[in-house]
Amino acid sequence: MNWLRAAALAALSVFPAVPAAAQDITLTSHDGKVEISGNLLGFDGEFYRVETRFGELTVDGSGVTCDGPACPNLTDFVAELALSGSSTMAEVLLPALIEGFALRNRMQTRRETDSEARFSYLLFQAGSDRPQARFTFRVSTTDEGFADLLADEADLVMALREIRPDERRRALELGLGDMTDSNRSRVLALDAMVPVVAPVNPVRQVSVPQLAQVFAGEIDNWAQLGGPDAPIALHLPAAGSGLAQAVEDRLLLPAGKSLPETVARHDRSSLLARAVAIDPFAIGIASYSETGTARALTLTGDCGFSLAATRRNIKTEDYPLNSPMFLYMPARRLPKLAREFMAYMRSPAAQIVIRRAGFVDQAPELIPVAVQGNRLANAIAAAGTEVPLTELQRLVSTLSGMQRLSLSFRFETGSSRPDAQSRTNISQLAQELESGAYDARQLLFVGFSDGDGAAEGNTRIALKRAEAVRDAVLQTAETLDPARVEVSVDAFGEALPMACDDSDWGRQVNRRVEVWVK
């Protein structure tokens, strides 16, 4: 810490003292030789963040004294953390994690509700009535969460979609850092966009292209889906919500379609599910964690593949309409207790809390070959002249006796860069390797491709992707001793498809890297 203090004071020493007349605070070194004045932007219990005429500075509080009306009370300091965004995350997931964090640290909590859209959690040491921290929530939408972050009114954004290019550009301009970096964003839990209908509706499945046509208003009668001759009523979450925007970004835009104005909107995904459950002719897209009594439709394709929204399919990213839950944070220092809370949310204990709260956690799981019969059957059914029997036999021989890890790796459209969830998976696997979880075991990174193009070329591309993921994991696992675990790569190209190759979403699902363990 001394070198940080020295660096901060050295940085300050090049600036002359600023008159304190119109300033909030003045920070003075203990020897009185360095002085800086400015507007206090924040204090995390250790460091001051001050806006000066020379720009924003961060100063170690142990090396200075503070004078001025905005100086914080060092004795009764309360760590503040402001969160804004997704109602799905704010209402259940984050409160459950705060309670789990408090219990782990032998602290007590108290919830204070200001309004329907605002509440706070206070954290106390046992036996004390003085709060150690205050976590303040603004329950809104993903859009408003990012707006609050850009306006310096939130420390964390709760989002059900990735940050958009204009938001990312604006954050860079404001000095908040690149919000797509792994230290600026993380996947907190996993969710999915699930098409739901009333329990009495006879329709059981729908293809992704059909679903896009339904929500574009092009398919407007249940008879076109094998149901009754009745108009289809469309339901979606509120327009600014992350889930609704994910529907547009992930389902409609790739198909070149847009929503009609007749869509019924709901402030909460749970309210959407209730409305759909009592209307036999309604269809909606709800959060996996909030389908309620509505019945989920299975996603299918013309080639015969089908995928239901199950916990395992969501965790492995095999379900094509995954909707990860993101936390975004700017490039500024959080209070110590807030940083400890952020670290806790990556822990195995937090993964249990996430699962018990009804969401899909990210704790790695091993899936035996024995329970993957449908995948192998699909591989045999989809095999053509370019995927000979010998290649399928090699696949079975290689993976026999191994278990698939639930972490999968996919890539941004038209890019070799891992997508947001995969970047989190890289960090997760690296952390597991560093902890010794796979010591004396073999990890095999296996690349797969779509069926677009020659099989031989697809296998080469799949192998390069497997090598790229392996390299990213090993580079992230900085403290790993390579002798502790055997790591290798292989590729089977288009030999084990997860979806039909007749659509962009199907090809995207099939382009992946899996990890197998022995």
ZANU-674567 format. One line per 2 residues: number of its first residue (from 1); for each residue x, y, z of C-alpha. Coordinates in nm, 2 decimals, decimal comma. Each point is the difference from the previous one (the first is absolute). Layout:
<fitis>
NUM) X:Y:Z ~ ...
</fitis>
This chain:
<fitis>
1) 0,00:0,00:0,00 ~ 0,30:0,23:0,07
3) 0,09:0,00:-0,37 ~ -0,35:0,10:-0,09
5) 0,01:0,29:0,24 ~ 0,34:0,11:-0,13
7) -0,12:-0,02:-0,36 ~ -0,31:0,21:0,08
9) 0,19:0,26:0,19 ~ 0,27:0,01:-0,28
11) -0,28:0,06:-0,25 ~ -0,14:0,28:0,22
13) 0,34:0,17:0,05 ~ 0,02:0,12:-0,36
15) -0,31:0,21:0,05 ~ 0,00:0,33:0,19
17) -0,25:0,03:0,28 ~ -0,35:0,10:-0,11
19) -0,18:0,28:0,19 ~ -0,27:-0,15:0,22
21) -0,26:0,28:-0,05 ~ -0,25:-0,18:-0,23
23) 0,11:-0,36:0,07 ~ -0,16:-0,28:0,20
25) 0,31:-0,13:0,17 ~ 0,37:0,06:0,04
27) 0,24:-0,30:0,05 ~ 0,33:0,07:0,16
29) 0,30:-0,23:0,05 ~ 0,10:-0,06:0,36
31) 0,32:0,20:-0,05 ~ -0,20:0,29:-0,15
33) 0,20:0,01:-0,32 ~ -0,27:-0,13:-0,23
35) -0,35:0,14:-0,03 ~ -0,28:-0,05:-0,24
37) -0,35:0,13:-0,01 ~ -0,30:-0,11:-0,20
39) -0,35:-0,14:0,00 ~ -0,04:-0,33:0,18
41) -0,13:-0,27:-0,23 ~ 0,02:-0,29:0,24
43) 0,17:-0,16:0,30 ~ 0,02:-0,37:0,04
45) 0,14:-0,01:0,35 ~ 0,36:-0,01:-0,12
47) 0,03:0,23:-0,30 ~ -0,14:0,34:-0,10
49) -0,12:0,06:-0,36 ~ 0,03:0,37:-0,07
51) -0,09:0,21:-0,31 ~ 0,26:0,27:-0,04
53) 0,07:0,26:-0,27 ~ 0,28:-0,24:-0,11
55) -0,24:-0,30:-0,04 ~ -0,12:-0,28:0,23
57) 0,25:-0,12:0,26 ~ -0,01:-0,29:0,25
59) 0,18:0,06:0,32 ~ 0,09:-0,24:0,29
61) -0,18:0,13:0,30 ~ 0,27:-0,13:0,25
63) 0,25:0,25:-0,15 ~ -0,21:0,32:0,03
65) -0,23:0,19:0,23 ~ -0,33:0,13:-0,13
67) -0,15:0,35:0,06 ~ -0,33:0,14:-0,14
69) -0,37:-0,05:0,02 ~ 0,00:-0,31:-0,22
71) 0,25:-0,19:0,21 ~ -0,14:-0,34:0,10
73) -0,03:-0,12:0,36 ~ 0,29:-0,25:0,03
75) -0,13:-0,15:0,32 ~ -0,36:-0,07:-0,11
77) 0,08:-0,08:-0,37 ~ -0,26:-0,20:-0,18
79) 0,09:-0,18:-0,32 ~ -0,24:0,10:-0,27
81) -0,09:-0,20:-0,31 ~ -0,27:0,11:-0,25
83) -0,15:-0,26:-0,24 ~ -0,24:0,07:-0,28
85) -0,16:-0,20:-0,28 ~ -0,19:-0,32:-0,05
87) -0,29:-0,07:0,23 ~ 0,05:-0,37:-0,03
89) 0,34:0,03:0,15 ~ -0,09:0,27:0,25
91) -0,31:-0,17:0,15 ~ 0,14:-0,35:0,07
93) 0,36:-0,08:-0,10 ~ 0,20:0,29:0,15
95) -0,19:0,01:0,33 ~ 0,06:-0,38:0,03
97) 0,37:0,05:-0,06 ~ 0,02:0,29:0,25
99) -0,17:-0,22:0,27 ~ 0,25:-0,28:-0,08
101) 0,29:0,24:0,02 ~ -0,12:0,14:0,33
103) -0,05:-0,35:0,15 ~ 0,35:-0,11:-0,11
105) 0,15:0,30:0,17 ~ -0,21:-0,02:0,31
107) -0,18:0,32:-0,08 ~ -0,37:0,10:0,03
109) -0,21:0,16:-0,27 ~ -0,29:0,24:0,00
111) -0,21:0,09:-0,31 ~ -0,14:0,35:-0,03
113) -0,26:0,07:-0,27 ~ -0,02:0,36:-0,13
115) -0,24:-0,07:-0,29 ~ -0,10:-0,28:-0,24
117) 0,30:0,08:-0,20 ~ 0,26:0,08:0,27
119) 0,12:-0,20:0,31 ~ 0,32:-0,04:0,20
121) 0,17:-0,28:0,19 ~ 0,19:0,11:0,31
123) 0,28:-0,23:0,13 ~ 0,09:0,00:0,38
125) 0,25:-0,18:0,21 ~ -0,16:-0,23:0,25
127) -0,11:0,20:0,31 ~ 0,06:0,34:-0,16
129) -0,27:0,25:-0,11 ~ 0,25:0,19:-0,23
131) -0,01:-0,12:-0,36 ~ 0,32:-0,11:-0,17
133) -0,15:0,02:-0,35 ~ -0,30:0,12:-0,19
135) -0,09:-0,16:-0,34 ~ -0,25:0,21:-0,18
137) -0,22:-0,14:-0,28 ~ -0,18:0,18:-0,27
139) -0,24:-0,25:-0,16 ~ -0,04:0,10:-0,36
141) 0,11:-0,14:-0,33 ~ 0,33:-0,09:-0,16
143) -0,02:0,32:-0,21 ~ -0,05:0,22:0,30
145) 0,28:-0,19:0,19 ~ 0,25:0,10:-0,27
147) -0,13:0,35:0,00 ~ 0,05:0,03:0,37
149) 0,36:-0,13:-0,03 ~ 0,08:0,25:-0,27
151) -0,15:0,28:0,21 ~ 0,22:-0,11:0,30
153) -0,31:-0,10:0,20 ~ 0,08:-0,37:0,02
155) 0,30:-0,21:0,09 ~ -0,13:-0,33:-0,15
157) -0,24:-0,07:-0,29 ~ -0,22:-0,30:0,02
159) -0,06:-0,10:-0,36 ~ -0,18:-0,28:-0,20
161) 0,19:0,09:-0,32 ~ 0,34:0,09:-0,10
163) 0,10:0,37:-0,01 ~ -0,08:0,15:-0,34
165) 0,27:0,18:-0,22 ~ -0,13:0,35:0,07
167) 0,00:-0,06:0,38 ~ 0,35:-0,15:-0,02
169) 0,13:0,30:-0,20 ~ -0,16:0,25:0,24
171) 0,15:-0,19:0,30 ~ 0,34:0,03:-0,16
173) -0,04:0,37:-0,06 ~ -0,09:0,05:0,37
175) 0,31:-0,18:0,12 ~ -0,19:-0,30:0,13
177) 0,21:-0,25:-0,19 ~ -0,08:-0,26:-0,26
179) -0,31:-0,16:0,14 ~ 0,05:-0,32:-0,20
181) 0,32:-0,08:0,18 ~ -0,01:-0,29:0,24
183) 0,08:0,23:0,30 ~ -0,29:0,23:-0,10
185) -0,27:-0,25:-0,06 ~ -0,09:-0,35:0,12
187) -0,27:-0,25:-0,04 ~ -0,16:-0,04:0,35
189) -0,25:-0,27:-0,08 ~ -0,16:-0,17:-0,30
191) -0,35:0,04:-0,13 ~ -0,18:-0,06:-0,33
193) -0,27:0,14:-0,22 ~ -0,28:-0,26:0,01
195) -0,31:0,00:-0,22 ~ -0,30:-0,07:0,23
197) -0,37:-0,08:-0,06 ~ -0,30:-0,09:0,21
199) -0,01:-0,36:0,14 ~ -0,31:-0,07:-0,20
201) 0,16:0,10:-0,33 ~ 0,06:-0,31:-0,21
203) 0,31:0,13:-0,18 ~ 0,31:-0,16:0,16
205) 0,29:0,12:-0,22 ~ 0,11:0,27:-0,23
207) 0,31:0,06:-0,22 ~ 0,21:0,31:0,05
209) -0,08:0,13:-0,35 ~ -0,37:-0,05:0,07
211) 0,03:0,18:0,34 ~ 0,16:0,30:-0,18
213) -0,29:0,00:-0,25 ~ -0,25:-0,02:0,29
215) 0,15:0,30:0,18 ~ 0,02:0,19:-0,33
217) -0,37:-0,05:-0,06 ~ 0,06:-0,21:-0,31
219) -0,15:-0,31:0,16 ~ -0,31:0,13:0,17
221) -0,22:-0,31:0,04 ~ 0,05:-0,31:0,21
223) -0,11:-0,22:-0,29 ~ 0,32:0,09:-0,17
225) 0,19:-0,17:0,28 ~ -0,23:-0,31:0,02
227) -0,23:0,15:0,27 ~ -0,36:0,13:-0,01
229) -0,14:0,25:-0,25 ~ 0,05:0,30:0,22
231) 0,20:0,33:-0,01 ~ 0,33:0,01:0,19
233) 0,04:0,26:0,28 ~ 0,36:0,11:0,05
235) 0,15:0,09:0,34 ~ 0,34:0,13:0,09
237) 0,17:0,18:0,29 ~ 0,02:0,38:0,00
239) 0,17:0,17:-0,30 ~ 0,30:0,12:0,19
241) 0,07:-0,33:0,19 ~ 0,30:-0,21:-0,08
243) -0,20:-0,31:-0,08 ~ -0,22:0,18:-0,25
245) 0,31:0,15:-0,17 ~ 0,17:-0,34:0,00
247) -0,31:-0,13:-0,19 ~ 0,05:0,27:-0,26
249) 0,38:-0,04:-0,02 ~ 0,02:-0,38:0,01
251) -0,33:-0,12:-0,16 ~ -0,14:0,27:-0,23
253) 0,30:0,20:-0,14 ~ 0,19:-0,31:-0,13
255) -0,31:-0,09:-0,19 ~ -0,05:0,36:-0,13
257) -0,33:0,04:0,18 ~ -0,15:0,25:0,25
259) -0,27:0,00:0,26 ~ -0,36:0,11:-0,09
261) -0,17:0,27:0,22 ~ -0,26:-0,24:0,12
263) 0,23:-0,17:0,25 ~ -0,13:0,01:0,36
265) 0,28:0,12:0,24 ~ 0,06:-0,09:0,37
267) 0,22:0,17:0,26 ~ 0,10:-0,34:0,14
269) 0,07:-0,33:-0,16 ~ -0,20:-0,17:0,27
271) -0,30:0,22:-0,08 ~ 0,04:-0,10:-0,37
273) 0,00:-0,37:0,09 ~ -0,32:0,04:0,21
275) -0,18:0,18:-0,29 ~ 0,10:-0,27:-0,25
277) -0,10:-0,29:0,23 ~ -0,36:0,11:0,01
279) -0,04:0,08:-0,37 ~ -0,02:-0,32:-0,22
281) 0,09:0,20:-0,31 ~ 0,30:0,20:0,14
283) 0,37:-0,05:-0,05 ~ 0,28:0,18:0,18
285) 0,37:-0,01:0,05 ~ 0,08:-0,01:0,37
287) 0,31:-0,05:0,22 ~ 0,08:-0,36:0,07
289) 0,00:0,08:0,37 ~ -0,35:0,16:-0,02
291) -0,22:-0,22:-0,22 ~ -0,24:-0,06:0,28
293) -0,30:-0,23:-0,09 ~ 0,04:0,07:-0,37
295) 0,13:-0,29:-0,21 ~ 0,33:0,03:-0,19
297) 0,02:-0,09:-0,36 ~ 0,28:-0,22:-0,13
299) 0,22:0,15:-0,27 ~ 0,03:-0,23:-0,31
301) 0,13:0,01:-0,35 ~ -0,08:-0,14:-0,34
303) 0,28:-0,25:0,03 ~ -0,17:-0,16:0,30
305) 0,22:0,14:0,28 ~ -0,18:0,13:0,31
307) 0,12:0,18:0,31 ~ -0,20:0,08:0,31
309) 0,10:0,28:0,25 ~ 0,15:-0,22:0,27
311) 0,25:0,10:0,26 ~ 0,27:-0,21:-0,16
313) -0,07:0,12:-0,36 ~ 0,02:0,36:0,12
315) 0,32:-0,06:0,20 ~ 0,17:-0,16:-0,30
317) -0,13:0,27:-0,23 ~ -0,15:-0,27:-0,22
319) -0,34:0,17:0,03 ~ 0,01:0,26:-0,28
321) -0,19:0,28:0,18 ~ 0,22:0,04:0,30
323) -0,02:0,34:0,18 ~ 0,28:0,04:0,25
325) -0,03:0,24:0,29 ~ 0,27:0,26:-0,01
327) 0,16:0,23:0,25 ~ 0,18:0,30:-0,15
329) 0,23:0,22:0,21 ~ 0,20:0,31:-0,09
331) 0,38:0,03:0,03 ~ 0,00:0,15:0,35
333) 0,07:-0,13:0,34 ~ -0,29:-0,13:0,21
335) 0,00:0,00:0,38 ~ 0,18:-0,29:0,16
337) -0,32:-0,17:0,12 ~ -0,15:0,03:-0,35
339) 0,31:-0,16:-0,15 ~ -0,03:-0,28:0,25
341) -0,36:-0,05:-0,11 ~ 0,11:0,00:-0,37
343) 0,25:-0,27:0,08 ~ -0,26:-0,20:0,20
345) -0,22:-0,02:-0,31 ~ 0,26:-0,21:-0,18
347) 0,03:-0,25:0,29 ~ -0,15:-0,35:0,02
349) -0,22:0,11:0,29 ~ -0,15:0,27:-0,23
351) -0,07:-0,25:-0,27 ~ -0,21:-0,20:0,25
353) -0,20:0,31:0,09 ~ -0,06:0,08:-0,37
355) -0,13:-0,36:-0,06 ~ -0,23:0,02:0,31
357) -0,14:0,33:-0,12 ~ -0,12:-0,17:-0,31
359) 0,27:0,11:-0,25 ~ 0,26:-0,20:-0,19
361) 0,34:0,02:0,17 ~ 0,34:-0,02:-0,16
363) 0,16:-0,27:0,22 ~ 0,17:-0,24:-0,24
365) -0,16:-0,34:-0,01 ~ 0,11:-0,33:-0,17
367) -0,24:-0,16:-0,24 ~ 0,06:-0,38:-0,07
369) -0,02:-0,13:-0,35 ~ -0,27:-0,24:0,11
371) -0,25:0,29:0,04 ~ 0,08:0,15:-0,34
373) -0,17:-0,27:-0,21 ~ -0,22:0,26:-0,19
375) 0,31:0,19:-0,11 ~ 0,16:-0,31:-0,14
377) -0,32:-0,11:-0,16 ~ -0,03:0,34:-0,17
379) 0,36:-0,03:-0,12 ~ -0,07:-0,33:-0,17
381) -0,33:0,13:-0,15 ~ 0,17:0,31:-0,13
383) 0,31:-0,17:-0,14 ~ 0,03:0,02:-0,38
385) 0,26:-0,08:-0,25 ~ 0,24:0,26:0,14
387) -0,01:-0,15:0,35 ~ 0,08:-0,36:-0,05
389) -0,06:-0,28:0,25 ~ 0,38:-0,01:0,08
391) -0,02:0,36:0,13 ~ -0,29:-0,08:0,22
393) 0,18:-0,31:0,13 ~ 0,31:0,22:0,07
395) -0,23:0,24:0,19 ~ -0,15:-0,27:0,22
397) 0,34:-0,17:0,06 ~ 0,16:0,33:0,10
399) -0,28:0,11:0,24 ~ -0,07:-0,34:0,14
401) 0,08:0,00:0,37 ~ 0,00:0,38:0,02
403) -0,25:0,24:0,14 ~ -0,11:0,33:-0,16
405) 0,05:0,31:0,20 ~ -0,31:0,22:0,01
407) 0,21:0,31:-0,10 ~ -0,02:0,05:-0,38
409) 0,16:0,27:-0,22 ~ -0,16:0,18:-0,29
411) 0,10:0,30:-0,20 ~ -0,14:0,34:-0,10
413) -0,17:0,00:-0,34 ~ 0,26:0,04:-0,28
415) 0,28:0,01:0,25 ~ 0,26:-0,23:0,17
417) -0,05:0,18:0,33 ~ -0,19:-0,20:0,26
419) -0,34:0,13:0,09 ~ -0,08:0,16:0,33
421) -0,11:-0,31:0,18 ~ 0,31:-0,19:-0,14
423) 0,23:0,27:0,13 ~ -0,14:-0,06:0,35
425) 0,03:-0,37:-0,06 ~ 0,37:0,04:-0,08
427) 0,06:0,18:0,33 ~ -0,21:-0,26:0,19
429) 0,20:-0,29:-0,15 ~ 0,33:0,17:0,06
431) -0,10:0,06:0,37 ~ -0,09:-0,37:0,03
433) 0,34:-0,10:-0,15 ~ 0,19:0,23:0,24
435) -0,19:-0,15:0,30 ~ 0,11:-0,35:-0,09
437) -0,34:-0,13:-0,09 ~ 0,14:-0,19:-0,30
439) 0,34:-0,10:0,13 ~ 0,12:-0,34:-0,14
441) -0,29:0,00:-0,25 ~ -0,02:0,04:-0,38
443) -0,18:0,29:-0,16 ~ -0,09:-0,03:-0,36
445) -0,11:0,32:-0,19 ~ -0,22:-0,12:-0,29
447) -0,10:0,22:-0,29 ~ -0,32:-0,04:-0,20
449) -0,13:0,19:-0,30 ~ -0,31:0,06:-0,20
451) -0,06:-0,19:-0,33 ~ 0,04:0,30:-0,23
453) 0,29:-0,08:-0,23 ~ 0,23:-0,29:-0,05
455) 0,04:-0,24:0,30 ~ 0,38:0,00:-0,01
457) 0,02:0,38:0,01 ~ -0,26:0,01:0,28
459) 0,21:-0,24:0,21 ~ 0,31:0,22:-0,05
461) -0,20:0,31:0,11 ~ -0,14:-0,19:0,30
463) 0,35:-0,11:0,11 ~ 0,13:0,36:-0,02
465) -0,29:0,11:0,22 ~ 0,07:-0,28:0,25
467) 0,37:0,11:0,01 ~ -0,10:0,36:0,05
469) -0,23:-0,08:0,29 ~ 0,27:-0,22:0,16
471) 0,26:0,27:-0,03 ~ -0,24:0,26:0,15
473) -0,08:-0,22:0,30 ~ 0,37:-0,08:0,06
475) 0,10:0,37:-0,03 ~ -0,27:0,10:0,25
477) 0,11:-0,28:0,25 ~ 0,32:0,18:0,08
479) 0,09:-0,20:0,31 ~ -0,07:-0,34:-0,15
481) 0,29:-0,24:-0,01 ~ -0,03:-0,17:-0,34
483) 0,13:-0,33:0,14 ~ -0,30:-0,03:0,22
485) -0,25:-0,06:-0,28 ~ 0,02:-0,15:-0,35
487) -0,16:0,23:-0,26 ~ -0,06:-0,10:-0,37
489) -0,22:0,10:-0,29 ~ -0,19:-0,18:-0,27
491) -0,28:0,08:-0,25 ~ -0,28:-0,18:-0,17
493) -0,14:0,28:-0,22 ~ -0,36:-0,05:-0,08
495) -0,03:-0,35:0,14 ~ -0,20:0,08:0,31
497) -0,26:0,27:-0,08 ~ -0,22:0,15:0,27
499) -0,25:0,16:-0,24 ~ -0,10:0,02:-0,36
501) 0,23:0,17:-0,24 ~ -0,28:0,16:-0,20
503) 0,00:0,33:0,20 ~ 0,25:0,25:0,14
505) -0,09:-0,09:0,36 ~ 0,05:-0,37:-0,07
507) 0,34:0,05:-0,15 ~ 0,09:0,23:0,29
509) -0,09:-0,28:0,26 ~ 0,20:-0,26:-0,19
511) 0,32:0,22:-0,01 ~ 0,14:-0,07:0,34
513) 0,28:-0,14:0,22 ~ -0,07:-0,26:0,27
515) 0,22:-0,12:0,28 ~ 0,02:-0,37:0,09
517) 0,16:-0,13:0,31 ~ 0,15:-0,33:0,10
</fitis>
